[in-house]
Each structure stands twice: as structure tokens, then as C-alpha cells.
């Protein structure tokens, strides 16, 4: 996924990076208990994205997970500058 920010800069984030950084309670609890989480197949592919108010995006992943709400600042921090 490529994001174009208001200042004109762009960043890219893979579905795997987004899924691994999911901010929902279920995923944060999992991260506290498990040292390594293995993604199987295409589960980290983004299936859908919906704006949440004016501050975030909710992604639905191929595995059906859709609980995480990613504030724009978190997306900015996760993004790698596009080349």
C-alpha cells in the first residue's frame, strides 16, 4: 500500500507489516504471550480498508481480522519512505 501524505511525501507499508502491528486488544495480548507469530499464506493481504472518522483507517485482512484501527500517526510511523 502506498500513502500520499498532506505534505506531498509518500510512504509504503506492506500488508504483513500492518497485520504484525495490529493495535487491537486481541493482537496486543497475543504479542505479550507469544514471542513469534507466524503468518500463514496470504492472511496478511489487505482485503478492504475503511476510513474511521477523520483520524484513522480500519483494515480487513484476508484472514478476516478487522479489529484494529490504525490512526494516521501510527501509519506514518509504520511507513517506509517511497523511493
N, C-alpha and C positions, 0 to 999 in steps of 0.2 A: 504494500500500500504506500502511496506517496501522498504527503500532505503539503499543501502550499499555505504557509502562514501569512498573516496580515502584513508582515514586513516584507513579503515577497520571497523570503527564503523557503527552501523546500527540505523535507526530510523523508526518509523511508523507514518503514517498520515492517518486519515480516510477521506473518500470522503466528508463527511459533513464538516469536518474541512477545507478542501481545498476549497469547494464551499463557505463556510462562509467567507473565507479570500480572495476571488477572487479580484485581483488587477485591474480589468478593470474599465474604467471610469463609465460605467453604474452601476456597483455594488458599487463603492465608492460614487457615487451620491446618490444611494438608501440608503446607510448607514448613510449619512448625514441627510436624511429626515425621516427615519424610525427608531424607537428605537428597534424594534424587527422584524426579518424577519422569517417567518415560512416556512420551507421546507415541501413540501407535498410528501408523498410516497417515491419513490426511486430516486427523482430528483438529489440527491447529489451523486449517484453512478457514478463512473468513467466509461465512455463508451469507451474512447480512450485517448491515450497520444502520443504526437509527440515532438521530440527534436526540439528546436529552437536554431539554431547555436550551439555554444559550451557553452551557458550560462544559458539556461532556458528550461522549458517544458511547452507546451500548452496542457491542458486537455480539453476533451469534456465530459460533464456530461450528464446523462440520460435525463435531460430536454432540451438538445440541446445546452446549453450555452457553448461557446468555445472561448470567447473573452479574457480571462485572460492569460497572460504569466507570469509564476512563475519562477523568477530567482532562481538558485540553493541556493543562500544565504537565500532567503525567505523560501524555502522548508526546509533548515536546521533549521531555526528558528521555523518553524511550527512543525517539527518532535519531537516526544517523543522518548527517548532512548528505543530501543527494549530490552526486558528482556530476 
